[in-house]
Amino acid sequence: MDLIKEIKALEKEIISWRRWFHQHPGVGFDVEETAVKIEEILKEIGYSELRRYAKTGVIAYLEVDSDYPIVALRADIDGLPMEEENDLPYKSIYPGKNHACGHDAHIAMVLGAAKYLYNNKDKLKNNLLLIFQPGEEGYGGAKRMLDDGLYRDYPFQRIYGCHIGLIFPELKGGQIGLSYNPIMAATVEFKITIKGRGGHGAMPQKAVDPILIAGNIITSVQSIVSRNLAPTDTAVISFGKIQGGTAFNIIPEEVLLTGTIRYLEEAAGKEIFSRLELLVEGIAKSYGGYAKVEIISGYPPLVNNKEVTEFVNKKLIEIFSREDIINLKKPTMGGEDMAYFLNKAPGCFFFLGAGNEEKGIVYPHHHPKFNIDEGVLWEGTAAFCKLILETNL
């Protein structure tokens, strides 16, 4: 219980950090102000080995013993390109930029852990790596940091991360959710270019109508999940954009379709890609046209290591109530590029409920009124510290 008492002593500082980052959001890799502030705080704490990866990704390294393995904590640091509609004294000062996914809280919780662990470095059984990653919201910042040499320079053997908010409705404020199975989906973008032969709408027999082809493709693609995957597989294909045509009476030359594919198992993803290409090309050919599918790689599925997750479960019930550690049964089809780090080393990405109906904190992620209950931030820091202190590789 001494750990809880000491972490709660940092609570005001953790909240003040969260509010500063909330007020000064960046988007994608354009988070220089955020990165500089993180570096300033880390230097004030006492960290001296700081480096940049992927331009605005910040790491701090604390070497306790050169023979020790490395254990990492990760926080994503970017916001979203959207307005904030909350009336807060620390509301975003930048129009069109908003921390509407809780990354400001992630930064603050890891900084809280950074301070506690630095002040208690004599208790560490591993070297500590703190990763502050930009570009989580669709930019693949984790992969960019790894490609830039992060793992080569600091080959961590375990990694922990946390997502705060209202992702899982079964998590009440202050409860922690764990999953032993795939918990967040792969996120893949696809583009379908359909080419026909333009003509007058009054004489369709002289044209090849790519709009007609597009309509058939949109309808038929839904059969991939329902008829080519097992009913127990979890996947979805959604079209988000249709672009084609210039006038009401002209059959266009080309139509562009774009959308997203989400799945939890890599085998399901491979089957979807294969069937999508065959189906799209076959439908276009049957109408006398041509179509090409372009798959744009996204984040892989997020899968925790089962042994590490059991370790997390065991250790967190030593500092929190058993009833507040929840085994998450159903995944979300949202994505998270923490998956790239988990593909490098065993780890666990857990979830911290931060809703509060009494305070009006009920809006989902990516909503202009999204907010979190700051009263749970200390719990995320405490969980990180407990896990780092107890990890003995």
N, C-alpha and C positions, 0 to 999 in steps of 0.2 A: 504493500500500500504506500510505501515511501515514494515509489515511482509516480503514482497518481498524484500525490501531494505536491511533488516537485514539478510535474508537468502543469498542474493547475496553477501553480505560481507563475507560469509563463503565459497563461491564457490571454491576458490583456494585450500582451505584446503580439501574440499570434493573431489576434483579432485586428489589431492596428495594422499589421502587415497585410492581412487580407484586404482591408479597406483601401490601403494605398494602391495595391495592385488592381483592385476593382475599379478604382477611379482613373487608372492610367492603362487601359487595355491596348494591346496591339493585335495584329492579325497575321496569321501564317508565320513567316520568318521575319516580318517587320515588327520585331519586338525588342529593339535595341534598348529603349528606355527601361523596359522590364528587366532585361539582362543586366544592365548596368546597376540597377537597384539591387538585384539579387547578389551581385558581386560585392557591392558596398556592405550589405548586411553580413555576408559570409566573412569578409575581411574584418569587420568589427568584432565578430564572434571569435576570430583567431585563425581561420583557415588561410593558408598561404599558397597552397598548390591549387590554383584555379586555371582552367583552360577553356577555350571555346571550340565547339564543333558545329558544323553546319551553320556558320556565320553567327547566329545568336543563341546557340545552345551552350549552356554553361555547365561545367562540372567542377566539383570540389572534391579533393582527395585527401583523406587523412590516413597516413601510414603509421600504424602502431608498431608493426614488426614486419620486416621485409620478407619473412618466411610465412606470414599469415596469408590466407586466401582473401579475396575481395568480395564483400557483400554490398549490394547497391540498393539505393532508394531512388525512385523516379517520380518526378512531377512534370506534368505538361504545363505550358506557360502562356499559350496563345488564347486570344479571345475570338469573337465572331464578328463578321461584317454586318451588324444590325444595330438599330437604335435600342436604347434602353428606355423603358416606360415606368420604371420604379421611381418613386419620389423619395430619394435617400440623400442624406447630407454628403455621402461619398459616391454619388452617382457618377457614371462615366463622364469625363470632361471632353471626350472626343466624339463628335457626331459620327454616327454610323459605325461605332465600335463598342462592343459590349462583352463583358465576361458572363455570358448567358449559359455557361456549361459547367461552372464551378472550378475552372482551372486556377483562379485567383486563390481559392481555398486550398487547392493542392499545393501551390507554392508555399503558402503560409504554414501548412501542416509540416511539410518537409523542412522548412527553415526552423520551425520549433524543434523538430527532432535534431537538426544540425546543431542547434545551440546546446540542447541537453546532452547529446552524445559527445560533443567536444569537451564540455565541462566534466564529463565522466569517462574520458577516453581510457583511463586506467582500468576500466571494467570491460573494455572491448576485447573480444576473442578473435576479431577479424579486422582487416583494413576496411575503411569505409569509403564508398564512392557515392556521391550525391549527383544525380542527373536532373538537370532542369531543361526540358526538351521543348523547343518551339514546334510549330507546324503540325500539331496533332489533328486539327480540324480539316482533314482532307488533303494535307500537303505531304504526309509521310515523313514527318520530322525525325521519328525514331530511326527509320531506315537511313535517312540522310546522315544522321550522327554516326551510325555504325559504318556507313560507307566512307565517312570522313576519318575513320580510324579509331573510334572510341573503344571498341572491344579489343582491337589490336594493342592499344596503349594501356588499357585497364581491363584485363580479361576477368570480369566478375564471374563468380561461381554460383551466386544466388542473387535474386532480385525481388524486391517487393514494391507494390504500388497500390494506390487506392483511388476510387472514384466516388465523389460525394454527390448527394442530390436526391432526386426522386425517380431514379431509373426503374427501381423495382417497387411496385406498390405495396408488397408485403413487408417492406422494411419501414418500420416506424422511425421517427427521429431518434438518433443516437444508437440505433441498432446496426450491427455489422453483418453483412451478407457474404457467405463463402460458397464457392461452387467447385465440385470435384470433376465436373464435366465441361465440355465447351460451353462458355457462358456469353460470348459476344461473337457476332458473325463476321465472316469474310465480307469485305465490301469491294465489289468489282463494278466498274463502269463499262458499259458497252455502247458501241455506235453501229448502226446499220445504215449503209448508203444504198439506196435503191435507184437504179437508173432505168428509165423507160424511153419512150419516144414521144416528144411533145406534139401537140396538135390542138385543134379546135374542139371545144366541148360538144359541139353539135355534130361532129363527125368522129366519134371515138374509134370507129373501125379502122381509121388511118393512123391511130396512135397506139402506143403501149402505155397504159395508165399506171404510173408508179404509186398514185394515191390508192387505187384499188389493190395493188400488190401490198402496200403498207397496211391496209385494213385487214387483209387476210393474215399477214404476218403477226400483227398485234394479237389477233384472236387465237391463232394457232400456237403461238409461243407459250401460252398458258398451259398447253397440254404437256409441256416438258416436265414440269414438276408433278402434275397430277397423274401422268401416265408413264414416265420414265424413271421416276424415283420411287423408292418404297414409301408407303404411307407413313412409316415411322421416321423417315428423313425429314429434316427441317430446312426448307429453302423457299425463296420467293424471287420472282422476276417482275420488276415493275418498270413500265415505260414512263418517263418523265417529260419528254419533249418530242413534238412532231413538227418538223419544219419542211415546208414545200409549197410551191404554188405562188402565183403573183396576181391572178385575177380570177373572177368567178366563172369565166367561160374559156379558160385556157387549161388544157391538160399539160402539166409541167414535165420537164425532162427528168427531174430528180426529186427525191424525198429523203430527208434525213431523220432517223429515229435514234433517240438516246435513252438510256435507262440504267438501272442498277440491278445487279444480281447479288443476293445474300444467301449464304449457306454456312453450316456449322462443321461439315466434314469435307475434307479435301476430295474424297472420292465422288461425293455429290457434285462438287464444283466441276470436276473434269467431265462428268457425264453431261452436265448442263451445257458446258462450252461445246462439246462435240455435237450434241443434238441441236443446239441453236444454229450452228453453222450449216448442218445438213438441211434443217427445216427451212431456214431463210433462203438459202441458195436454191433449194428445190421449188419452193413456192414461186419465187421470182422467175425461174426458168419456165415453169408451167404456164405463166402468163406472157411469155415472150420477152421478159425483162432480165435484168441482172442485179444481183445484190451481193454486198460484201459485208462481213461482220468483223468488227475490230474490237478486241478485248483489251481493256486498259487495266492493268494490274492494280489492285487495291490492297487493303490490309488483309493479312491472313486471319483465320479464326483465332480467337483468344482462348487458350486452353491452359489452365493452371496445372502445375505438377501435383499429382494426387498426394504424394508423400509430404511435400512441402505444405500443401493445404491442410493436411491432418496435423502437421506441426503447428501451423498458425492457429488452428482451432484449439488445440491443446493449450497453447500459451495464452491465447486471448481470454479463455475462460478463467485463467488465473488472476486476471485483473478486472474483468467485466463480469456481469451477471450471465450465467449460462443461458438464460432466457433471451438475452440480447445478442447472442451469436446465432444467426439464422442460416440454415442450409438452403440455398436457393435452388428450387426445383426446375424452374423454367428459364431458358435463356432469353436474352434480348437480341433482336436482329440488327441492332445498332453495332457499329464497329469501333475499334480502339487500336491504335498502332503500338500500344504496349505489347501487342502480340509479337512484334519483331524482337523485343528484348527477351520475352519468354521463350522464343525459339533459339536464343543464344545460350540461356542458362535456366535451370529449374527455378521456379518462383511462384509467387501467388499475387494475384490482383484481386483485392477485396473491395467491398462497397459499403459506404457509410451513409445511412439514411439521414436526411437533413430537412425533411418537411416539418411544418408546424401549422396546423389549421388555425389555431388561435391567433397566430401572428400573420395569417394570410399568406403563408409560404406554401403554396399549393400548385404553382405553375410548373409545367414540365421543362426539361432542358430545351434550349434553343427558342424559348418563348421570350418576348421582350420584357415580361414581368418575372422571369425566373429569378429566384433568390434562394438563399440557404439560411438555416438557423445557425447563427454563429456559435451558439451554445454547445455545439457538438464538435467544434474544431479541435479542442484539446484531446478528444478521444482518438482522432486520427493520429495526432502526434504521439500519444501514449502507446497506441498500437505499434507504430513504427519503432519506437524506442524499445519496447518489450521484445519485439522480434529480433532486432539487431543485437541486443544484449544477450539473448538466449541462443542465437545461432552459433553453432560450434561445428565447423566443417573439418 
